[in-house]
Amino acid sequence: MKVTKSDITISAVAPKQYPNEGLAEIALAGRSNVGKSSFINKMINRKSLARTSSKPGKTQTLNFYLINDQFHFVDVPGYGYAKVSKKEREAWGKMMERYFSERDNLRVTLLIVDLRHQPTNDDIAMYDFLKFHQIPVIVIATKLDKLKKAQIPKHVKRVKETLALTDNDFVIPFSSETGQGKEEAWQAIKAYL
């Protein structure tokens, strides 16, 4: 997909703030610092529309990015970050649960995991939560460029087995550095638009 226009529409914390044009939404979920913002920036050919941070837990709102005036990427707060108060984590959890369970515009969720490491218990819980709510999932395994070519199949297999992916779900190895996996990711996303 050729992205010619991309803008942040709104950072929302409640449904009344969500965009209401009725456009399809592609959510991005993953633990803090897994590379969701870098993924967005690589996909839309922008250096810093989605703000990246070396400090985990930076995204605390649902950030809606309008792409080509056709659909939204929705970056949700990262999970699994300990240095946030329990109360804050609960508030994020409620906000995310409400979005995922009630949002009709949501077409698919990109579950972003780090290919170098075994998916965490939080990754498994997120995958199970999405399946429970019958939300389609595409697993994007980032940091592909950090592995040797020979290691990749073993790591992809580990992601599939750890998350216990169903037959219709798959893993797309991806690098925000090299752009490897970008075309495959767009192909998978386009099926939901």
N, C-alpha and C positions, 0 to 999 in steps of 0.2 A: 504494500500500500504506500502510495506517495503522500506524505503529510505536508501540506502547504500552509496550514494554519493551525495554531495551537495556542490556547490561552487558559489561564486559571480563571474559572468562573466564580467560585466561592469556596471558602473554607467554612464548613457547616458543622454544627453540633446537634441540631435538632431537625426533624422532618420539615418543619415550616420554612427552613432555610434552603432546602434542597431545590435545585433547578426544576422548573415545572414545564419545560418544553416537550416532555414526553419522549426524549431521545434515549436510545439504548445506553446502558452503563456497563462498563467492564471494571469490576473491582479488583484491586490489588491488595492481597493480604500476605503477611509474613512477619517474622520476628524482627525486632528492632535491629537496624544496621545490616539487614540481609541484602540491601541493594535495590529496594523498590524505586526510589527516586532516580537512581542511575539507569535502571531499566526503562522507566518512562522517558527520560532524556534521550537515551539511545534510540528508542522506538520512534520518537518524533523529530529526531535530528536537531535537538536543541541542547546547548551545553548546560543550561541551568534553569529551565523553566520550573522543574521540580527541584526544590532546594535539597541538596545533599548535606549531610552533617556527619562529622566524626563522633558527635555525641548521640548515643542511642536515645530513643524515646522522644525525639524532636517533634514528630508529627503527632499532634494531639487533637486534630479535627479530621473530618472527612473532607479531603481536598478534591474538588471536581475540576478536571481539566477538559475543556471542550476541544475536540479534535476534528478539524476540517468542517466545522459546523454540523457534524453528522452524529457524533456520539461522545460520551464522556469516559475518560479513565477516572476512576475514583480511588484515590490513595487513602487507605484507612490506617489508623494508628497501629504501629508495630506492637507485637505482643512479646511477652517474655522478658521485659526489661525490669530489673529488680529495683533500680534507684528511683522509683516513683511511689508515692504514698499509696497505701492500700485503697484509700478512698478514691484517689484519682484513677487507679486501675479499674475499680468497680464502675466508675462513671464511664470510662472508655468502653468497658465491657458491655454495659447497658446500651450505649450509643451504637456500638457495632452490632450487637444482637438485634436491635430494633431495625437497623438498616438492612441487614442480611435477611431477616425473617419477614419484613413488611414491604420492601421496595419492589414494586412491579417492574420498574425499568431495568433492573439488574438482570443481565443475560448470562453472564459467566463470571467466575472468579478465578483470577490468576493467583495461584498459591506459590509464592516465591520462596524457594529454599536454597541453601548454600550447598552446591554439589560436592564440595570438599568434605563436608561433614554429614554424619548420619542425621536425618531429620529428628528434631527434638520432640519431647512429649507435647509441647505446645503446638508444634506443626501437626502432629497426629491428631490432637484435639480439634484443631481448626479444620483439618480435612474431614474428620468425622462429623463436625458441626455442619459443614457445608453439605455433606451427603445427607444428613438427617433432614435438612431443609430443602433437599432435592435441587440444590443449586449446582449446575455444571461446573466442573473444575478442570483447569489446565495447570499442570505443575510446571513452573519455570525454574530450572536449576541453574542459578547464577554462578559466577566465578569460574566458568569453564576454562578460561585462559590460564588459570593457576594450576591446572592438572596436566600431566603428561598424557599424550594421546592414548597410550596403552592403558591408562588408569580409568578412562572415561566410562567404558562399558560396565566395569565393576561398580563404579560409583552410581551410575544410573540404575543399575539393578538393585543396589542397596536402597536407593530412594523409593523405588517401586515397592520393594518388599517391606520396608519399614512403615510406609504409609498404607500398605495393603490396598493398593490401587485396584479399582474395579476394571473390568475389561474395556469399558469405553473411555477411561482416563489414561493420559499418557504424560510423559516427561519430555520437555524440550530443554536440552542443554543450551545455555546462553552465556554470552560474554558481553558485558557493557563496554569492555575495552576494545575488542576487535569487531563486534557486531555479529559474530557467529551466532546463529540461531534466530536472528532477527526476522528473516524471511519466513521461517517455519512458524514463528510466533504470530506474525501477521496472518498467515494462512489459517492458523487455528482460530484466531480471533474473528476473522472475516466470516467464518461459518456461523457466528452468533449475531452478526449485525443485520 
